[in-house]
């Protein structure tokens, strides 16, 4: 189902241990090793986005691992939201 008013953010988007073909969406320099849902949620909250957390969701490529996801209300382009969240995660996981 396509979501037009929300952006789906998976922790794997920001994981430096994953390749681009395995799901990472940000450059290696912005990614951190194995960020969890809690860090992702905190980063989104710090940026002031309106969001919802889905705990029992599994990234389609890793369907056996329930990593969860964050749904962010779309106020900007998805790419811009992902980059801003990646910067915030980098700041949080120093």
C-alpha positions as CSV (number, residue, x, y, z in Angstrom):
1,X,0.0,0.0,0.0
2,X,1.4,3.3,-1.0
3,X,1.5,6.1,1.6
4,X,1.3,9.5,0.1
5,X,1.2,11.5,3.4
6,X,3.8,9.5,5.3
7,X,7.4,8.5,4.9
8,X,8.5,5.0,6.0
9,X,11.8,4.9,7.8
10,X,13.5,1.6,8.5
11,X,16.6,1.3,10.8
12,X,18.4,-0.5,7.9
13,X,18.3,2.8,5.9
14,X,21.0,4.1,8.3
15,X,23.0,0.9,9.0
16,X,26.7,1.1,8.0
17,X,27.0,-2.7,8.1
18,X,24.6,-3.0,5.2
19,X,25.3,-2.3,1.6
20,X,23.1,-0.1,-0.6
21,X,21.8,-3.2,-2.3
22,X,20.8,-4.6,1.2
23,X,18.8,-1.5,2.0
24,X,21.1,1.3,3.2
25,X,19.9,4.7,1.8
26,X,22.5,7.1,3.2
27,X,26.2,7.4,2.4
28,X,28.6,5.4,4.6
29,X,29.9,8.6,6.3
30,X,26.4,9.4,7.5
31,X,25.5,5.9,8.6
32,X,26.2,4.1,11.9
33,X,26.6,0.5,12.7
34,X,23.3,-1.3,13.6
35,X,21.1,1.6,14.7
36,X,18.0,0.3,16.5
37,X,14.4,1.5,16.5
38,X,14.9,3.5,19.7
39,X,17.7,5.6,18.3
40,X,15.6,6.2,15.1
41,X,12.6,7.3,17.1
42,X,14.7,9.6,19.3
43,X,16.2,11.2,16.2
44,X,12.8,11.8,14.6
45,X,11.5,13.2,17.8
46,X,14.5,15.6,18.2
47,X,13.9,16.9,14.7
48,X,10.3,17.7,15.6
49,X,8.6,15.5,13.1
50,X,5.1,14.1,13.7
51,X,5.6,10.3,13.7
52,X,4.2,6.8,14.6
53,X,6.2,3.7,15.6
54,X,5.3,0.3,14.4
55,X,7.2,-2.2,16.6
56,X,6.4,-5.6,14.9
57,X,7.2,-4.7,11.3
58,X,9.9,-6.5,9.3
59,X,11.9,-5.0,6.5
60,X,10.9,-7.0,3.4
61,X,14.4,-8.1,2.5
62,X,14.9,-9.4,6.1
63,X,11.4,-10.8,6.8
64,X,12.5,-13.0,9.6
65,X,13.9,-10.1,11.7
66,X,11.3,-7.8,13.2
67,X,13.2,-4.5,13.4
68,X,10.2,-2.1,13.4
69,X,9.7,1.1,11.4
70,X,8.8,4.7,12.0
71,X,6.1,6.5,9.9
72,X,6.9,10.2,9.6
73,X,4.4,12.7,8.4
74,X,5.6,14.0,5.0
75,X,6.4,17.7,5.2
76,X,9.4,17.5,2.9
77,X,10.8,15.2,0.2
78,X,11.5,11.7,1.5
79,X,15.2,12.1,0.5
80,X,15.5,15.3,2.6
81,X,13.9,13.7,5.6
82,X,16.2,10.7,5.4
83,X,19.3,12.9,5.3
84,X,18.2,15.0,8.2
85,X,17.4,11.9,10.3
86,X,20.8,10.4,9.3
87,X,22.6,13.6,10.6
88,X,20.7,13.4,13.8
89,X,21.4,9.7,14.3
90,X,25.1,10.5,13.7
91,X,25.0,13.1,16.4
92,X,23.2,10.8,18.9
93,X,25.5,7.8,18.3
94,X,28.8,9.5,18.8
